[in-house]
Amino acid sequence: ALPEKAPEDTVAKSQELSKLKILVVDDNLVNRIMIERFLERWKIPCKGVDSGEKALEAILDEDFDLILLDLQMPEMDGYEVAKTIRGMKSERFINIPIVAISADTLANVYHRVLSAGMDDFLAKPFNPNELFNLLYNYSQLIKHR
C-alpha cells in the first residue's frame, strides 16, 4: 500500500504558514484566545488586540501579513477598521489581506464585507481546517507577490 500523504502535506503547509504574521482583532476574549491557540499550534506568529483602535495602532507599529477581523465590535466595528486601513496611502495597507470573521451569514454581510475592502470571510463558529486552508491559500498568494 502507498503511504498516506496527508500528514506530510500538512507538515509542509505548516512550514509555509509559520512564515506568516497575523493580527487577530476581536473584542471577545474567548474568541480571540481560541484563534490564537490554533495559530500557535500551527506555529504562526500572531498578535491579538481587542478593538478597532488597537488594530490600527498595531498595523502602524508592526508588519503583518494578514488580518483576521471581527465585524461586530463596539465603538469601531470591523467595516470601519477595514475602510480605514484601505484608506491609508501605503501599498502595504492597500494590499494586506483582511479576512472578516462573523457569526452572521455570508449572504447577509457579503456586499458590505467587499465594499469595505475586505478580501474574505470566515463564519463563526468555524472549523479549524477551514481557517488552516484559508491561511494556507493566502500564504501562497503572499509568497508570489
N, C-alpha and C positions, 0 to 999 in steps of 0.2 A: 504494500500500500504506500501511496505517496504521503510524505509528511504534511501535516496541516499547516497552511500558510498564515493563518490569521494572527497567531501570537507575534511572529516575526514582523509581519506587516504593521501591527500596532506599535511594536517597539520602534520600527523605522519612522513611523508617523510621529511618535512621541518625541523622537530626537529633533524632528523638524519643528514641532510645537515649542520645544524648550528654547528656541531662538526668538520666540515672540515675547513681548512685554505688554501686558494687558491692564487697562484701567477698568475696574468694576465700580459702577455707580448705582447704588441702591440705598434708599433711606431705611429699608427694613434690614435690621442686623442679621436676623436668621437667614434671610435670602442671600445676603452678601457673604456671610461665612460659608454657607453651603457652596456657592460658586467658587469662592477662594479655595475651599478644600479640594474640589475637583481639579482646579488649576494646579494646586500644589502637588496633588497626586500625579499629575501629568508633567511635573517639573517645569511648569510655565511660570515665569516671574510675573507677579501681579501686585497691584496696589488697590485697596478698596477705600472708597470715600462714600459719605452718607448724604451728600447734597449736590445739587447742580453747581452751586457756587464753588464748592471744594473741587469739583471735577474740572472747572475752568482754571482754577489755581494750579491743579496738578498737571494739566497738559502744558501750561506755560513753564512749569518748573522742570518737567521731565519729558523725555521722548517715549511715547507709547506706540505700539504697532496696531492696536485695535482697542475700541472702547465698547464694553458691554453696558448698556444704558437703560435703566428702568424708566418707563414712561410716566408712571404715577408717583410723583414726589411733591411734597409741599413746597411752597414758595416758587421754585424754578423747576418746572417739570422737564421731562426728557426731550420733548419737542423744542422747547425754548433753548435748552442746552445745545442740542444738535444745530439749530439755526444759528446760534451764537458762534459755535465752532466753525461752521461753514462760512460765516461772515468774516472770519479772521483772514487778513490778507497775507497768507503764507501757504505755500504748496503743501506743507506738512499737515496743516489743518483742513485744507480743502480735500486732500486725498485719504486721510486716515479713515479706515473702515469703522463705521458706527453701527452696532447691532442693537436694535431695540429689544427690550425684554418686557413682556407684559402679560398679565393674567387675562387681558382682553383677547378676543379672537382676531386673527389677522384680517378677516373680512371687515371687521369694524374699524380697524386702525390703518389699514394698508395705505390708503391715499394720504393720510396725514403723516405717516412714517416717511413715505417717499418725498412728499413735498417739504418736509423739514430737513431733508438732505441725508437721511439715514440709508444704509445700504442693505440691511437685512433685518429679520425679525425672528425672535425665538419666544414661543408661548410658554408661560409658567402654568403649571409645573412642567419642567422639561425633562426629557430623558438624557442622561449624561452622554450617551452615544451621539445624540443629536448635536449637543454642544461640541463634543470632540470633533465630529466630522465637519461641522461648520467652521471651527477654528482651523482645522487642517486645510480646508479649502482656501481660507484666507491666507494661511501661511504660504501656500503655493503661489497665490497671486502676488503677495508682497515680495516674495523671493525673486519674481520675474519682472519686477518694476524697473 
